[in-house]
Amino acid sequence: MNPEVILKSAMQFLKRRRNEEIQRRTGLSPISETHPQDIFIVGYPKSGNTWMQNLIAGVVYSLDPETLSDSMILDLVPDVHFCRHYRRHQTPMYFKTHHLPRPEYRRVIYLLRDGRDVMVSYYHHLRALNGDDVDFSEIVRTGRYLSPSKWHDHVNAWRSNLFGAEILTVQYEDLLEKPVSQLRRVCDFAGIERSTELLEMVSRKSSFSKMRQKEEKTGWANPKWPSSRFFVRRGEAGSFKDEMPEAVLSVFMAQAGDTLRACNYL
């Protein structure tokens, strides 16, 4: 047998045994082990994923998001890019992810935000992580630093829905304007019943101002995020109008104009 195949099989066996031991000792499951009933909160980075993560934690578990630290939110709604293991509190579980379509993602809440606002927010995010000399124009033109793809490729991939997932699309702008009605759509999709009073409380306690206040008090669970920068920023619709230079906007429109139009942003 090929030595590379033998080595790969041995590594997979050791990984499986290690995960089994972790699960036996802690009750935690590998982040890759999910159920078909689980629901994935999917969106391109800076499309409201963390916001929806807070909203889901409040709605699903009937909790006040303002009292939940970032680490507690991660425990209730794990981030597949950050958590190696998670505790299954119920089925379905809810997971936050930026991934492109995957066959195991059978039930999806897809967050859609105007790509122009997304890129402005992503630019500030990348500056916080990589330094202020990050070039906005280069990011948009070449896709440098962008993961898992460029904005329009991510949106188009999920719109095409190659693996036939059950998808509820929630537009960021609608969530800003009509949070309770959008959360009601989420409840209907998930098959859960929650009172209007709870939805109103959760939406109010998960506002950007409340999340900023919570960040100031408890910080961020991700140690890579610089303490000198806020993760929660403006969160406004149309922020590209005063933050995206014309030259950068022109490049972005050449790439993503058709997708913006298909999503009724133009």
LOMI-829503 format. One line per field, with one value per atom (N, C-alpha, C): x, y, z; residue in one letter. Coordinates in steps of 0.2 Angstrom, whole numbers. Layout:
N
X X, ...
Y Y, ...
Z Z, ...
residu A, ...
This chain:
266
X 4, 0, 4, 2, 6, 7, 13, 15, 11, 9, 5, -2, -4, -11, -11, -6, -5, -5, -1, 0, -6, -10, -16, -21, -22, -26, -25, -18, -16, -18, -17, -18, -26, -30, -37, -39, -36, -38, -36, -30, -28, -33, -35, -39, -46, -48, -55, -55, -49, -48, -48, -44, -44, -50, -54, -61, -65, -65, -69, -67, -61, -59, -61, -60, -63, -70, -74, -81, -83, -79, -80, -79, -74, -72, -76, -77, -80, -88, -90, -96, -97, -91, -90, -89, -92, -92, -87, -84, -80, -84, -82, -86, -88, -85, -86, -92, -94, -99, -106, -110, -116, -122, -128, -134, -138, -141, -145, -150, -153, -158, -155, -148, -145, -146, -146, -147, -140, -138, -132, -134, -131, -131, -126, -127, -122, -122, -117, -116, -109, -108, -102, -99, -93, -90, -93, -95, -98, -105, -108, -115, -120, -118, -123, -123, -117, -117, -117, -112, -112, -118, -121, -128, -133, -133, -138, -137, -130, -128, -131, -130, -133, -141, -144, -151, -154, -150, -152, -152, -146, -145, -151, -153, -158, -165, -166, -173, -174, -169, -169, -169, -165, -165, -168, -172, -176, -172, -167, -162, -161, -159, -157, -150, -149, -143, -138, -141, -137, -133, -135, -132, -127, -127, -123, -116, -111, -104, -103, -98, -96, -94, -91, -90, -96, -101, -107, -111, -111, -114, -111, -104, -101, -103, -104, -106, -113, -118, -124, -125, -121, -121, -114, -111, -104, -102, -96, -93, -89, -90, -86, -79, -78, -71, -67, -70, -67, -67, -72, -73, -71, -66, -64, -69, -72, -77, -83, -89, -95, -99, -103, -108, -115, -117, -124, -129, -132, -137, -144, -145, -151, -150, -155, -156, -162, -162, -156, -152, -145, -141, -140, -138, -137, -129, -127, -120, -119, -114, -112, -106, -107, -101, -101, -96, -95, -94, -94, -92, -96, -94, -97, -102, -106, -111, -107, -110, -107, -113, -112, -117, -120, -117, -119, -123, -123, -127, -134, -139, -145, -150, -150, -154, -150, -152, -148, -152, -149, -152, -146, -148, -143, -144, -138, -139, -136, -140, -138, -138, -132, -131, -128, -130, -127, -120, -117, -110, -106, -108, -104, -103, -108, -108, -103, -104, -100, -93, -91, -84, -81, -85, -82, -81, -86, -85, -79, -78, -73, -66, -66, -60, -58, -62, -60, -58, -62, -60, -53, -51, -44, -39, -41, -36, -34, -39, -38, -34, -34, -31, -24, -23, -17, -13, -16, -13, -16, -15, -19, -16, -11, -8, -12, -17, -21, -24, -23, -25, -32, -37, -44, -45, -42, -43, -40, -34, -31, -35, -38, -43, -49, -52, -57, -55, -50, -48, -45, -41, -37, -41, -44, -47, -42, -37, -32, -35, -33, -36, -43, -47, -54, -55, -59, -61, -68, -71, -69, -68, -71, -71, -72, -73, -76, -83, -86, -93, -98, -97, -102, -102, -96, -95, -99, -98, -101, -109, -112, -119, -121, -118, -120, -120, -115, -115, -121, -122, -128, -135, -135, -141, -142, -137, -137, -139, -137, -139, -138, -132, -130, -132, -132, -133, -141, -145, -152, -154, -150, -152, -159, -162, -168, -165, -166, -163, -169, -168, -171, -166, -168, -164, -166, -162, -164, -159, -162, -158, -157, -150, -148, -152, -153, -157, -164, -167, -174, -173, -168, -167, -166, -163, -162, -169, -173, -179, -185, -185, -191, -188, -184, -181, -186, -192, -197, -200, -202, -205, -200, -193, -188, -187, -187, -186, -192, -198, -203, -202, -200, -198, -193, -188, -183, -186, -191, -194, -199, -202, -206, -202, -196, -191, -189, -187, -184, -190, -196, -201, -202, -201, -202, -207, -210, -215, -212, -212, -209, -214, -215, -220, -217, -221, -219, -215, -217, -213, -206, -205, -198, -194, -197, -194, -192, -197, -195, -189, -189, -184, -177, -177, -171, -168, -173, -170, -168, -171, -169, -162, -162, -156, -150, -151, -146, -144, -146, -145, -137, -135, -128, -125, -129, -127, -126, -131, -130, -125, -123, -118, -111, -111, -105, -104, -109, -108, -106, -108, -106, -99, -97, -90, -85, -87, -83, -82, -88, -88, -84, -86, -83, -78, -77, -72, -74, -69, -71, -67, -71, -68, -62, -61, -56, -50, -44, -38, -34, -36, -32, -35, -41, -44, -41, -38, -34, -39, -37, -41, -42, -38, -38, -44, -47, -52, -58, -64, -70, -72, -75, -77, -84, -88, -95, -94, -95, -94, -101, -102, -108, -114, -114, -119, -125, -124, -129, -129, -135, -136, -134, -131, -129, -122, -118, -112, -107, -108, -103, -103, -109, -110, -105, -103, -98, -91, -90, -84, -81, -84, -81, -79, -72, -70, -73, -74, -77, -73, -66, -62, -63, -63, -65, -72, -76, -83, -84, -80, -80, -78, -72, -70, -74, -77, -82, -88, -91, -97, -95, -89, -88, -88, -86, -86, -93, -96, -102, -108, -108, -114, -120, -119, -124, -127, -123, -126, -130, -127, -131, -138, -138, -144, -149, -146, -150, -153, -150, -152, -156, -158, -162, -159, -152, -149, -147, -149, -148, -155
Y -6, 0, 6, 11, 18, 20, 22, 25, 31, 35, 41, 39, 34, 32, 29, 25, 22, 28, 33, 38, 42, 44, 47, 43, 37, 33, 33, 32, 32, 39, 44, 51, 52, 49, 50, 45, 40, 35, 39, 42, 45, 51, 55, 60, 58, 53, 50, 48, 44, 42, 48, 53, 59, 62, 63, 66, 62, 55, 51, 52, 52, 53, 60, 65, 72, 72, 68, 68, 64, 59, 55, 58, 62, 66, 72, 76, 82, 83, 78, 79, 83, 86, 90, 86, 89, 85, 89, 86, 90, 94, 100, 105, 102, 97, 95, 90, 87, 83, 86, 86, 90, 85, 87, 83, 86, 82, 85, 90, 90, 94, 101, 101, 108, 113, 119, 125, 129, 131, 135, 142, 147, 154, 156, 157, 158, 165, 168, 174, 176, 180, 183, 187, 187, 191, 198, 200, 207, 208, 202, 203, 202, 203, 203, 196, 192, 185, 185, 190, 190, 193, 198, 200, 195, 191, 185, 180, 179, 174, 176, 183, 185, 185, 186, 186, 179, 174, 167, 164, 166, 164, 166, 173, 175, 172, 171, 169, 161, 157, 150, 148, 151, 149, 154, 158, 163, 167, 169, 173, 180, 184, 191, 192, 193, 193, 198, 203, 209, 206, 200, 197, 192, 190, 184, 187, 184, 186, 183, 185, 183, 175, 173, 166, 162, 165, 161, 161, 166, 166, 160, 160, 155, 148, 147, 140, 139, 143, 142, 142, 146, 146, 146, 140, 140, 142, 145, 148, 142, 140, 134, 136, 142, 145, 146, 146, 147, 142, 138, 133, 126, 122, 116, 110, 112, 107, 111, 108, 112, 107, 110, 106, 106, 100, 100, 101, 107, 108, 105, 105, 103, 101, 98, 97, 99, 104, 106, 111, 111, 116, 121, 127, 132, 134, 135, 136, 142, 146, 152, 150, 152, 150, 155, 156, 160, 155, 149, 144, 145, 143, 142, 135, 134, 128, 122, 118, 111, 106, 100, 95, 94, 95, 94, 99, 105, 111, 110, 107, 105, 111, 114, 119, 126, 131, 137, 143, 148, 155, 159, 161, 165, 172, 176, 183, 186, 191, 194, 202, 205, 212, 215, 222, 226, 225, 222, 221, 227, 233, 239, 240, 240, 241, 235, 229, 223, 225, 227, 228, 234, 239, 244, 242, 238, 235, 230, 226, 221, 225, 230, 234, 236, 239, 241, 235, 229, 223, 221, 221, 219, 224, 230, 235, 234, 232, 230, 224, 219, 213, 214, 217, 217, 224, 229, 236, 241, 247, 252, 254, 250, 251, 247, 243, 238, 243, 241, 245, 243, 247, 246, 244, 247, 246, 239, 237, 231, 225, 226, 221, 219, 225, 224, 221, 224, 222, 215, 213, 206, 201, 203, 198, 196, 200, 198, 199, 195, 194, 192, 192, 190, 183, 180, 173, 172, 167, 162, 164, 169, 171, 179, 181, 188, 188, 194, 194, 191, 193, 191, 184, 181, 174, 170, 172, 169, 169, 175, 176, 172, 172, 168, 161, 158, 151, 149, 153, 151, 152, 157, 158, 152, 149, 143, 137, 137, 131, 124, 123, 117, 111, 111, 104, 104, 109, 108, 109, 114, 115, 119, 118, 122, 129, 134, 141, 146, 149, 156, 161, 166, 172, 178, 180, 186, 192, 197, 203, 208, 209, 213, 220, 223, 229, 228, 223, 221, 220, 217, 215, 221, 226, 233, 236, 236, 240, 237, 230, 226, 220, 221, 215, 210, 212, 207, 203, 206, 202, 197, 199, 195, 189, 191, 185, 181, 183, 179, 174, 176, 172, 167, 169, 164, 158, 160, 156, 151, 153, 149, 144, 146, 142, 137, 139, 134, 129, 131, 127, 128, 134, 136, 142, 142, 147, 151, 158, 163, 169, 172, 177, 183, 188, 194, 198, 197, 201, 199, 192, 190, 192, 192, 194, 202, 206, 213, 214, 210, 211, 209, 203, 201, 206, 208, 213, 219, 222, 228, 227, 221, 220, 218, 216, 215, 220, 226, 232, 233, 237, 238, 242, 247, 250, 246, 241, 236, 232, 229, 225, 228, 235, 239, 240, 241, 242, 235, 230, 223, 222, 224, 223, 227, 233, 237, 234, 231, 228, 221, 217, 210, 208, 212, 211, 205, 203, 198, 191, 186, 179, 178, 181, 179, 183, 179, 183, 186, 185, 188, 195, 196, 203, 208, 214, 219, 222, 223, 226, 233, 236, 243, 245, 240, 241, 238, 241, 238, 234, 228, 223, 226, 228, 231, 238, 239, 246, 250, 253, 257, 252, 247, 243, 246, 252, 255, 253, 254, 253, 259, 258, 263, 267, 264, 267, 268, 264, 265, 272, 275, 281, 287, 286, 291, 288, 281, 278, 274, 273, 270, 275, 275, 280, 278, 283, 282, 277, 278, 273, 266, 265, 258, 256, 260, 258, 256, 260, 258, 251, 249, 243, 237, 239, 234, 233, 238, 238, 234, 235, 231, 223, 221, 214, 212, 216, 213, 217, 221, 225, 220, 215, 210, 207, 205, 202, 207, 213, 218, 219, 219, 220, 214, 208, 202, 202, 205, 205, 211, 215, 221, 227, 227, 233, 238, 237, 243, 244
Z 0, 0, 0, -3, -4, 3, 5, 12, 14, 9, 10, 12, 9, 11, 18, 19, 26, 31, 30, 35, 36, 30, 31, 35, 34, 37, 45, 46, 53, 57, 53, 56, 57, 52, 53, 59, 60, 66, 72, 73, 79, 80, 75, 76, 79, 76, 78, 85, 87, 94, 99, 97, 101, 102, 97, 97, 102, 101, 105, 112, 114, 121, 124, 119, 122, 123, 119, 119, 126, 127, 133, 139, 139, 145, 147, 141, 142, 140, 136, 133, 126, 124, 118, 112, 107, 100, 95, 91, 86, 82, 80, 77, 70, 67, 61, 61, 67, 68, 69, 64, 65, 62, 63, 62, 56, 52, 46, 48, 54, 57, 59, 60, 62, 57, 60, 56, 56, 50, 49, 47, 51, 50, 45, 39, 34, 31, 30, 27, 25, 20, 19, 25, 26, 32, 32, 38, 39, 36, 35, 33, 39, 45, 51, 54, 53, 56, 63, 66, 73, 76, 73, 75, 76, 70, 70, 75, 76, 82, 88, 90, 96, 96, 91, 90, 91, 88, 88, 95, 99, 106, 110, 109, 113, 111, 105, 103, 104, 102, 103, 110, 114, 121, 126, 123, 127, 133, 131, 135, 133, 138, 137, 134, 127, 124, 128, 131, 134, 140, 143, 149, 147, 140, 138, 135, 138, 136, 129, 126, 119, 120, 125, 126, 127, 130, 131, 125, 121, 114, 110, 110, 106, 109, 115, 118, 115, 115, 112, 105, 101, 94, 91, 91, 89, 83, 82, 76, 73, 67, 65, 63, 62, 61, 67, 73, 79, 84, 84, 89, 86, 90, 88, 90, 96, 99, 101, 102, 105, 109, 113, 117, 114, 113, 109, 115, 115, 120, 118, 111, 109, 101, 98, 91, 89, 84, 80, 84, 83, 85, 80, 82, 77, 76, 70, 69, 65, 67, 63, 58, 51, 47, 41, 38, 32, 25, 26, 21, 15, 9, 3, 4, 0, 0, 1, 6, 8, 8, 6, 6, 13, 18, 25, 27, 24, 26, 23, 27, 24, 26, 31, 33, 34, 31, 31, 31, 36, 36, 33, 27, 23, 24, 26, 28, 21, 19, 13, 14, 13, 14, 8, 6, 1, 1, -5, -5, -4, -6, -5, 2, 6, 13, 16, 14, 16, 15, 10, 8, 12, 14, 18, 25, 28, 34, 35, 29, 29, 29, 25, 25, 32, 36, 42, 47, 46, 49, 48, 41, 39, 41, 42, 44, 52, 56, 63, 64, 59, 60, 56, 51, 47, 47, 50, 50, 45, 47, 43, 36, 34, 27, 22, 25, 20, 15, 8, 3, 1, 1, 0, -8, -12, -19, -21, -18, -19, -17, -11, -8, -13, -16, -20, -27, -29, -36, -36, -31, -32, -27, -22, -17, -12, -12, -6, 1, 5, 12, 12, 7, 7, 8, 12, 13, 15, 11, 7, 0, -2, -9, -10, -16, -16, -15, -13, -11, -16, -22, -27, -29, -28, -29, -23, -17, -12, -12, -14, -15, -21, -26, -32, -31, -27, -25, -21, -16, -12, -15, -20, -24, -29, -31, -35, -32, -25, -21, -24, -25, -29, -25, -18, -15, -12, -15, -13, -6, -3, 4, 5, 11, 13, 15, 12, 13, 15, 20, 22, 21, 16, 15, 19, 23, 27, 25, 23, 21, 27, 27, 33, 34, 28, 29, 31, 30, 32, 40, 42, 49, 53, 50, 53, 54, 49, 48, 52, 51, 54, 58, 63, 66, 69, 72, 75, 69, 64, 58, 55, 55, 52, 57, 63, 68, 68, 67, 66, 60, 55, 49, 51, 55, 57, 61, 66, 70, 66, 61, 57, 53, 51, 47, 52, 58, 63, 66, 65, 68, 75, 78, 85, 86, 92, 93, 99, 97, 102, 103, 108, 109, 106, 104, 101, 106, 113, 118, 118, 118, 118, 112, 106, 100, 100, 103, 104, 109, 114, 119, 116, 113, 110, 105, 100, 95, 98, 104, 107, 111, 114, 118, 114, 107, 102, 98, 99, 95, 94, 89, 89, 95, 97, 103, 109, 110, 116, 115, 109, 107, 109, 107, 108, 115, 119, 126, 129, 127, 130, 128, 122, 120, 124, 126, 130, 137, 140, 146, 147, 142, 142, 137, 132, 127, 122, 119, 113, 115, 113, 115, 110, 105, 100, 102, 104, 107, 101, 95, 89, 88, 90, 89, 94, 91, 95, 100, 106, 111, 110, 105, 104, 99, 96, 90, 92, 90, 92, 86, 87, 82, 80, 84, 82, 80, 74, 71, 70, 64, 63, 62, 58, 57, 53, 49, 46, 38, 36, 29, 25, 19, 15, 17, 22, 24, 19, 13, 8, 5, 5, 2, 4, 11, 13, 15, 14, 16, 10, 5, -1, -6, -7, -13, -19, -24, -30, -34, -34, -38, -36, -29, -26, -28, -28, -30, -37, -41, -48, -50, -46, -47, -45, -39, -36, -40, -43, -47, -54, -56, -62, -61, -55, -53, -51, -47, -43, -45, -50, -52, -54, -57, -59, -53, -48, -42, -38, -37, -34, -37, -43, -47, -46, -46, -45, -38, -34, -27, -25, -30, -29, -25, -26, -23, -27, -34, -39, -42
residu M, M, M, N, N, N, P, P, P, E, E, E, V, V, V, I, I, I, L, L, L, K, K, K, S, S, S, A, A, A, M, M, M, Q, Q, Q, F, F, F, L, L, L, K, K, K, R, R, R, R, R, R, R, R, R, N, N, N, E, E, E, E, E, E, I, I, I, Q, Q, Q, R, R, R, R, R, R, T, T, T, G, G, G, L, L, L, S, S, S, P, P, P, I, I, I, S, S, S, E, E, E, T, T, T, H, H, H, P, P, P, Q, Q, Q, D, D, D, I, I, I, F, F, F, I, I, I, V, V, V, G, G, G, Y, Y, Y, P, P, P, K, K, K, S, S, S, G, G, G, N, N, N, T, T, T, W, W, W, M, M, M, Q, Q, Q, N, N, N, L, L, L, I, I, I, A, A, A, G, G, G, V, V, V, V, V, V, Y, Y, Y, S, S, S, L, L, L, D, D, D, P, P, P, E, E, E, T, T, T, L, L, L, S, S, S, D, D, D, S, S, S, M, M, M, I, I, I, L, L, L, D, D, D, L, L, L, V, V, V, P, P, P, D, D, D, V, V, V, H, H, H, F, F, F, C, C, C, R, R, R, H, H, H, Y, Y, Y, R, R, R, R, R, R, H, H, H, Q, Q, Q, T, T, T, P, P, P, M, M, M, Y, Y, Y, F, F, F, K, K, K, T, T, T, H, H, H, H, H, H, L, L, L, P, P, P, R, R, R, P, P, P, E, E, E, Y, Y, Y, R, R, R, R, R, R, V, V, V, I, I, I, Y, Y, Y, L, L, L, L, L, L, R, R, R, D, D, D, G, G, G, R, R, R, D, D, D, V, V, V, M, M, M, V, V, V, S, S, S, Y, Y, Y, Y, Y, Y, H, H, H, H, H, H, L, L, L, R, R, R, A, A, A, L, L, L, N, N, N, G, G, G, D, D, D, D, D, D, V, V, V, D, D, D, F, F, F, S, S, S, E, E, E, I, I, I, V, V, V, R, R, R, T, T, T, G, G, G, R, R, R, Y, Y, Y, L, L, L, S, S, S, P, P, P, S, S, S, K, K, K, W, W, W, H, H, H, D, D, D, H, H, H, V, V, V, N, N, N, A, A, A, W, W, W, R, R, R, S, S, S, N, N, N, L, L, L, F, F, F, G, G, G, A, A, A, E, E, E, I, I, I, L, L, L, T, T, T, V, V, V, Q, Q, Q, Y, Y, Y, E, E, E, D, D, D, L, L, L, L, L, L, E, E, E, K, K, K, P, P, P, V, V, V, S, S, S, Q, Q, Q, L, L, L, R, R, R, R, R, R, V, V, V, C, C, C, D, D, D, F, F, F, A, A, A, G, G, G, I, I, I, E, E, E, R, R, R, S, S, S, T, T, T, E, E, E, L, L, L, L, L, L, E, E, E, M, M, M, V, V, V, S, S, S, R, R, R, K, K, K, S, S, S, S, S, S, F, F, F, S, S, S, K, K, K, M, M, M, R, R, R, Q, Q, Q, K, K, K, E, E, E, E, E, E, K, K, K, T, T, T, G, G, G, W, W, W, A, A, A, N, N, N, P, P, P, K, K, K, W, W, W, P, P, P, S, S, S, S, S, S, R, R, R, F, F, F, F, F, F, V, V, V, R, R, R, R, R, R, G, G, G, E, E, E, A, A, A, G, G, G, S, S, S, F, F, F, K, K, K, D, D, D, E, E, E, M, M, M, P, P, P, E, E, E, A, A, A, V, V, V, L, L, L, S, S, S, V, V, V, F, F, F, M, M, M, A, A, A, Q, Q, Q, A, A, A, G, G, G, D, D, D, T, T, T, L, L, L, R, R, R, A, A, A, C, C, C, N, N, N, Y, Y, Y, L, L, L
